[in-house]
Amino acid sequence: MKSQELQIFKQRLLTMQQDLLAIQGSGIDAAKTVELDQTKVGRLSRMDALQVQAMSQEMNRRREIELKKIIAALSRLEKGGYGYCLHCEEEIALKRLQFDPSASLCVLCASKLEG
């Protein structure tokens, strides 16, 4: 992979990381514990709040996973291993990296692990 392509992927990864970190701060309030005092909040409102809380916690979990993938990709980029499958060590297709710059597996290995 060319040095110029690596720089483009690095910039995309850093932008993705910044975007996720910015969103992460707003998701913290929605994931806080729901107040169970029914004198302040009606039963249906409390159920809605619990559902919103659960969805927010799941989104926070997914953001954390994505951040870890981005950090790992940036580390591989710095060490010279970016763009190679962690499983078979073959080059990851450029189109796959363009779609997901944090991809760590080639399409074949990813499909084997999912199936």
KEDO-155317 format. One line per 2 residues: number of its first residue (from 1); their letters; for each residue x negated, y negated, z negated of C-alpha. Coordinates in steps of 0.25 Angstrom, whole numbers, plus 5000, padded with zeros to 4 digits. Example, Ala and Ser with C-alpha at 12.3 -4.5 7.8 and 13.67 -1.06 7.14 Angstrom:
2
1> as> 4951/5018/4969  4945/5004/4971
REM end
This chain:
115
1> mk> 5000/5000/5000  4995/4986/5004
3> sq> 4991/4976/4993  5001/4966/4998
5> el> 5012/4977/4997  5008/4980/4982
7> qi> 5008/4965/4979  5023/4964/4984
9> fk> 5027/4976/4976  5020/4970/4964
11> qr> 5027/4957/4965  5041/4965/4967
13> ll> 5038/4973/4955  5035/4961/4946
15> tm> 5047/4954/4951  5056/4966/4948
17> qq> 5049/4966/4934  5052/4951/4931
19> dl> 5066/4953/4936  5069/4965/4927
21> la> 5062/4958/4915  5071/4946/4917
23> iq> 5084/4954/4918  5080/4962/4906
25> gs> 5081/4950/4896  5096/4948/4900
27> gi> 5099/4963/4898  5095/4963/4884
29> da> 5107/4955/4878  5117/4964/4885
31> ak> 5111/4977/4879  5112/4972/4865
33> tv> 5120/4980/4855  5135/4977/4857
35> el> 5142/4972/4845  5152/4982/4839
37> dq> 5161/4972/4831  5175/4974/4837
39> tk> 5180/4961/4830  5170/4953/4839
41> vg> 5172/4961/4852  5183/4969/4857
43> rl> 5182/4984/4860  5182/4983/4875
45> sr> 5173/4971/4875  5163/4980/4866
47> md> 5164/4992/4875  5161/4982/4887
49> al> 5149/4977/4879  5144/4991/4876
51> qv> 5145/4994/4891  5137/4982/4895
53> qa> 5127/4985/4884  5125/4999/4889
55> ms> 5124/4994/4904  5114/4983/4899
57> qe> 5105/4994/4892  5105/5002/4904
59> mn> 5101/4991/4913  5090/4987/4903
61> rr> 5085/5002/4903  5085/5002/4918
63> re> 5077/4988/4918  5067/4994/4909
65> ie> 5065/5006/4918  5063/4997/4930
67> lk> 5053/4988/4923  5045/5000/4919
69> ki> 5045/5005/4934  5040/4991/4938
71> ia> 5029/4990/4928  5025/5004/4932
73> al> 5025/5000/4946  5017/4987/4943
75> sr> 5007/4996/4935  5005/5006/4947
77> le> 5003/4993/4956  4992/4988/4947
79> kg> 4985/5002/4947  4986/5005/4962
81> gy> 4996/5016/4961  5008/5008/4966
83> gy> 5016/5014/4978  5012/5028/4975
85> cl> 5022/5039/4969  5019/5043/4955
87> hc> 5023/5057/4957  5017/5061/4971
89> ee> 5007/5049/4972  5012/5047/4987
91> ei> 5014/5033/4991  5028/5027/4989
93> al> 5035/5023/5001  5034/5007/5003
95> kr> 5049/5006/5005  5052/5013/4992
97> lq> 5042/5003/4985  5049/4992/4992
99> fd> 5063/4997/4987  5057/4999/4973
101> ps> 5043/4994/4970  5043/5001/4956
103> as> 5045/5015/4963  5035/5025/4958
105> lc> 5039/5037/4966  5040/5040/4980
107> vl> 5054/5043/4986  5051/5058/4986
109> ca> 5046/5059/4972  5057/5050/4967
111> sk> 5068/5059/4973  5061/5072/4968
113> le> 5062/5066/4953  5076/5061/4955
115> g> 5081/5074/4960
REM end
